[in-house]
Amino acid sequence: MKVAVQQEDLELLARTLQEQFLAEVPSGEVFQIKCAVNKDELMILTQHPIGVTVDIQQIFAVLEEVLQSLPTYREQQVQCFLRISGDKLPYSKRFLTIKQVNRGAVEAEEAMFSSFSSSPSSSSLLFPPQDFAYTDENQEEELEDPFDPLADTPDLLTSGTKRRQIKPILLGAALVGILVLGSGVYLLTRPCVMFECKQIQAAEKLKTESRQQISRAQSENELVTVQKQLEATSADLTTIPGWSPHYQQAEELKLSLSGQSEKISQVVKALQVAATAGQKTQTPANSLEELQARQHLWRQAIAPLESINPNSELYGFVQPNLMKYRVNLQTVNQQLLAQEKWLKKLTAAKAVASVATQREANAKSLNDWQKVQSTWQIAINALIVIPQNSPASQEAQKLLLDYKPKLAAARDRATKEQLAAKSYQQALTTAKQAKVYEQQNQWRAAVIYWTQALQTAKQISQDSTYYNQAQSLTVPYSAALQQAQEKLQIDSSWQQTRTDLNKTCTSEIRICTFTINDKGIIVSLTPDYQQVLQSSLSNSNPQNPSPVVGVTNHWQTLQDALAVISDNANLPLLIYDTQGQGLYTHIPGG
C-alpha cells in the first residue's frame, strides 16, 4: 500500500529510535540515527564516533524492537546500516522484516489513507541519496558512489529544523501509524490523545513540588525518594504517543524532570563516593598509592558538588558537605606532601646504598673501607628517621634488614684494616729502633726489638690490604733477628772479658778504658795514669831510682795482665796512649 509521508514523520521515527537508544544502549547519547526512503524501502542509518564500544547485535535488536512495537504493520523489509561518523561506507548492514499483524486493521487503514494520498512514483525518494556500497559479514557489494543517507537529512540533536514537504512514497505500516488518521480505535485510545492528560498534570505538579522537597531535604535518603518520583513520572510521560496534542509538552516536562533527576543523581553519587572515602580514611594508609586513591575519591566527590549552581534547590544541601569534603581533601593533600618527603628519604637512601655497594667492590685501603662504612651509615640514618605510620615505613624496614649487616661488615673490615695499618706501622717503627741498638752494640735490646717487629708483621690478617706488605717484611726481619742473636751470643761470651778488663783498668785511679769487638780488645790509657808514668820518669835520679822501678814494674804488670785477658778471649790486644799512639800489641798464640 502506498501512503504519503512527510519528512517530519521520518524525523519522528528517528527521534523515537534515538530515545530508545538512550534508554537501552550503553553510551546511547553518542549515537546518531537518520531515516530515509529509497525505492519504496525504509532505510535506517546509525552512526557513532570512533573509539566507542559497539554491540552490533544489540544495536540491530533495539531497532527491530522499536519497529515491531509501532502499531499496525504489514510485511515490509527495512535496511539498517551501522557506520563510524565521518566514514562514507557502513561497516555493518542488516535486513529486518517487519512481520504482518492484524491484516484487517491494515486493510482498513489502507482504504482510509488512500483518500489522503497523492499518486507517488514507486521509485521516488524523500531525499535522493546516492547509490551506496556496503560490506556485511555474508555479502559484499560495491557500486560507483558511496551511499550517504546523512547528506540531506536534518540533525535530530539540534533544534529549529524546518519541515519540508516531500514526495509521497510507499512506506511500511510502521510510519502510517504515526499519522493522525490511523486505525481509529487504537490510535484514539492511546494516552493523552482524546481525553485529559493525567500524566501531564502529575508531571506539572511534581515539577513544582519536587523543588520544594529538594530544598527541604536533610539527607541522602530524602533526595533518593524525590529522584524515584521524578524517574517514575518521567517514565509515565514516555507513554504519550507522538500524535498526541500533549506530546510536545510531555517532552518538555520529561526533559525538565530528567534534568532534576540527573542533578540529584550527581549529588547522591558524590555523597556515596565521599562515604567510601570517609571509611577508608578511618584506617592509616599503608602506601602512597592508597593515599592517592583517597585523594582521587575526595576529588570525585567534590567535583559534582562544585558544579551545582547557587540558584539550584540543591545548593543549600550541597554546601555544608562540600566544605567538609574540601577539608578532608586538604588533609589528604597534606599527608601526601608529608609522605612524599619520606619517600624522597627512601629514594635517597637507596641511591646512597648503591654508592656504598660500588665503593665496597672497589675498596683497596683503609681509607676506602672507612668511606664504605660511612656511606652505609648515611643510608641507614636516612631510613631510621622514617616514621612507622608512613607508607614508606614498610619498605624502609626491609631495607634496614638488608643494610645493617652490610654496615656491620664494613665496620669490621674498616676496624681490621685500621688494626692492620697500625700493626704494619708499629713493625716498621720497632725495626727502626732495633737498628739503632745494633749501631750501639746493644745486642740484647736489638734482639728484643727485632723479635717484636717480626711478630707484629706476622700477626697482620690475611684478608687485610696490608697483608702482602707485611709479608714482605718477614724475610729481612728474620735475617736481622738471627744476626742480632748471633751477636748477642758473642757479646755474652765477652762478658767475663769485660769484667777482667774492668778490674785490671781500675785501681786508686782509673788506669785505662777499653772496647771489645770482633776485631779485638782496644785499651786506651787514661790521662791520669799516663801523667803518673811521665811524672815518675821525669823525677828519677841515680841517687833514688825506686820511683822509676815501681812505675816500670806496674806498667809491665798491666801489660802482662791485659795479655792474659787477650789470650782468654782469643782476641788481639792493642794498647794506645792518650794521643792514640800504639804502646803495646799482643796476638794470642803469637
Order of alpha helices (4+ residues) and beta strands (2+ residues): alpha-beta-beta-alpha-beta-beta-alpha-beta-beta-alpha-alpha-alpha-alpha-alpha-alpha-alpha-alpha-alpha-alpha-alpha-alpha-beta-beta-alpha-alpha-beta-beta
